[in-house]
Amino acid sequence: MNPIGTNFCEACNRKLENNEKDVRKLVDMRYEGATRRSEIYNKSFIDKVWSFFSSVKVAIFLLSITLVVSAIGSLLPQETNTVIPFSTTVEQYYDDKYGVFGTVFYWLGFHHLYSAWWYITLVFLVATSLIICSLDRFVPLYRALKKQRVERSDGFLKRQRFLSSTKIASSKVEMSELEEQFKKYNYKVRVKNQSLLAEKGRFSRWGPYINHIGLIIFIAGCMLRLVPGIHIEKSLAVREGDTVVIPGTDGEYYFKNKEFIVEMYNEQDNEAFATALEKSNGSIIKNYTTEAVLYKSVGETIPGDTPELEEVTEYSIMMNNPLKFDDYAIYQMGYDVQFGDITFELQKKMNSDEKPIGTITIDLMNPERTYDLGDGYEVVIEEYFPDFSLDENEKPTSISANPNNPFIVFKIISPESPVGETIYFTMLGLIEPDDSQNKYALKYVQGGNNFISYLLVKKDLMLPVLFVGGTIFIIGVIIGSFWYHRRVWITVKEDEVIIAAHTNKNYFGLTRELEKVLEGLPLSIPEDQLEDTKKKKLHMED
């Protein structure tokens, strides 16, 4: 009737002796002698999968790989937590900043590790292993502990690690007195005929399984990031004065960078800063703030139309001081400075001291085609390359739409020259063609910078699940670490009293406790048979 692999009978608890060597061994009390499903069934595909994932070695292997991969992924910042300039691709950013390691890091997909399909698969396998390992061991252990008997065979008792046998008449042993003694130390006592079972701390056996439940909930919380709307972590770059839709809100919320403020340290703040300011040429950032305005879209918006926006709130976003609304939070990540606008004056070459003919200001993000100065004077932008570079054919091109390296080809229209005179603007200055006979010139007046605020939009509904899973895990650790499952079996015969004891840990503590419980009684204290065997072997070797 007992499944193959059972150590002792589930009905009478007698040791199932296979050979002479088994007779002398201590009983395996890990699962109360019960066999596990993975040791019985191994025929179908499901049985083989169950057997594979029920292996502790497989669980440790999967956990080790997951930990190693997670550790590698934390060596460099993830893409979502990194401020990447407009003009730089993700691959180029990792290559420029971290070299060869950054390139390998990117190509292996570690820059978005925690949302990668293969990492999610690995975590899923860990969760599967934890579930099957737990069920494979918990079910037989629970069944065995629930129906454990008070009366045990001599073979079972004598193969426990702690054992004592006292030659004494049964009339000198009062079962009620033994029962009272154990109850003083918070044991639950059951008595049947001339046998006694004292037990306490059974719940500590569930500690590892509570750990597993906590880990499974924690992993489930991590995998919730795959569900749309549960987890959002997106970068947002907004130029000063611009209004953009907030990613992940389905067009419901808009964000305006009303003003960006950068504060620098100076000696007036504290004289102690003087040395540091001198070493850094007087530029150490104290703080930077995005003066933000949060808008909400009102009514239905047709794609392509400008939505009607209603102001929700104004807020100053600083480091560690995010703007929070609904389930979202917008964090300040960093900033960048780009060319904003450039101002020129149009002058006659021969009379440069005269009053300028006119002044133009060019918005480098959105320049106009023609600037009319009146009286027949115009400044025309024939070609514009915001981020100038030369392609493989040595032809001018623009790497991006951002004015990082502006190059402008101007045409000056005047009453004297209706065809136009050509002038080039580069970062090195204003240049005229070699064969130029221009009568008019542009004079650089000033340039304005435009701040770009880099922000991180976060929405994380997983945190409560992660908190619950982590709390359950810690509870399991505490239960498994600071409580012990202790049992004592006592069988009173006509001229002998056998005492056997077992604990899942802290054997020394069990011995000390039994000394207190049996103090004053004419019974021997159970001794550790395993330690006695080791001492005998050492003595024989000497």
FENJOCOR-V225049 format. One record per helix or strand of 2 or more residues. SS is the DSSP state (helix for helix, strand for strand). FROM is the first residue (numbers start at 1). TO is the last residue. If there is no record, write none. Layout:
ss = <SS;SS>
from = <FROM;FROM>
to = <TO;TO>
This chain:
ss = <helix;helix;helix;helix;helix;helix;helix;helix;helix;strand;helix;helix;strand;strand;helix;strand;strand;strand;helix;strand;strand;strand;strand;strand;strand;strand;strand;strand;strand;strand;strand;strand;helix;strand;strand;helix;strand;helix>
from = <20;37;45;56;79;90;110;117;154;162;170;175;188;195;202;231;243;253;271;285;308;323;328;358;370;377;387;396;407;421;429;440;463;486;496;507;527;529>
to = <24;40;53;73;81;107;115;146;158;167;172;184;192;200;226;239;245;264;279;298;318;325;348;363;374;385;390;398;413;426;432;460;482;492;503;517;528;541>
